[in-house]
Amino acid sequence: MLKIYNTLTKRKETFEPLNPPEVRMYMCGPTVYDYFHIGNARSFVMADIVRRYLEYSGYKVKFVMNLTDVDDKIIKKSNEEKLKFEEVSKKYITAFFEDIEKLKIKKADIYPKATEHIEDIIAMIEKLEEKGFAYNVDGNVFYDVRKFNQYGKLSGKNIEELESGARVDVDEDKKDPLDFALWKKAKEGEPYWESKWGKCRPGWHIECSVMSCKHLGEYFDIHAGGNDLIFPHHENEIAQSVAATDKPFVKYWLHFGFLNIDNEKMSKSLGNFFTAREVLKKYSAEAIRLFFSQAYYRGPLNFSDELLEGAERGAAKLKNLAEKIIREIELNRTEGEMPSIDIKAYEEKFKAAMDDDFNTSQAAAVIFDFVKEVNRLIAENENIKAEFYKNVKEFLDKTAVGVLGIMDFESAKTVADESLTGDLINLLIDIRLKAKKDKNYALADEIRDKLKELGILLQDSKDGTTYKIEK
């Protein structure tokens, strides 16, 4: 039975979705003003693994990840690059999709954009104003924090703590320094939308409240994001959504730990970060995902080349086995040895690990124990039946590929196919060489010409014949 640590209740709880087998899950996506860094990638990958495991467990997951495409940072970037804010967001949305594809992250069912929900945002703000939770000061609409008596229940902060120096905006227009912006009066040159309060643009927190409720309903199962979003972002989302709808908003809150460099949080503001695309040039997606999987998702994780190189070596072991499995399945040997391996026991161990609040480090250990036993059996037995390899592949497909994403049979098949292609070409080269020795030049020329038609050019020299494949 799956247990999840719920940030809201500060304890592990048995996972009971609101409307099984459906699970509605929202993940805070990127603010698209730059390439996302490898610390962001940790949250995106771990949310992907959570979603994949829920699907593995038989749930039908509706997964929504927002794209914040209008924000102070985007406006700042547009001024720096002398581009329209829409051009900046479009550029980095494209980059975001390129990078998550390389990281083997499954696409969300819906990627709502803030700019596509302006009418919905205005409607929620109007509702909050009508209920007395929001007030307008010269076109700036603020949320009145003291009107919401549950404020702080997610982060565990109380009003007195916040007053004594928490992360709050200083603004003379506010009734209280704790209040936050729902609707911002646009400055000259900034993007804006017409409203009854004037030419304005939305605040960041209201965007997520509106987009999550719009696509998942006013009370849904899981809301996920990085630890840094607990306060104020997620705290403010709860305040807005609960006040507007009179419903609890979210049942389970999941938060992912920081990726640190030298025990300090990786962030763009500190300048101690690497973009995901930079890291992907050096390490495989499988190695990066394995690196993330080897730590508890809620805790901090130190980023280092040494640790990633270790993960790359682990990923290489999986890759080598995947290539062996593909080759043996293609041989389709029906006679021979059938080594005994208790795959069901490994499945139960894997499930037990993941059911314990997504314990990916233990789940990965189960997979490597399985791989170790498979490699031992291969070494100890000759002429193993294809059925053995098919059974092994089925388990790894469901777990190492389907849930953790640390293995790739598709690329292994490509390698195996390329290897077979090379073997066949070399066989034809040998036949051609024999034909030439037998003075059967017609056959030798026919082999050369037919290969050329297939885009394979033979190159004869005094050292022998080589080939080149034209793409």
Order of alpha helices (4+ residues) and beta strands (2+ residues): beta-beta-beta-alpha-beta-alpha-alpha-alpha-beta-beta-alpha-beta-beta-beta-alpha-beta-alpha-beta-beta-beta-alpha-alpha-beta-alpha-alpha-alpha-alpha-alpha-alpha-beta-beta
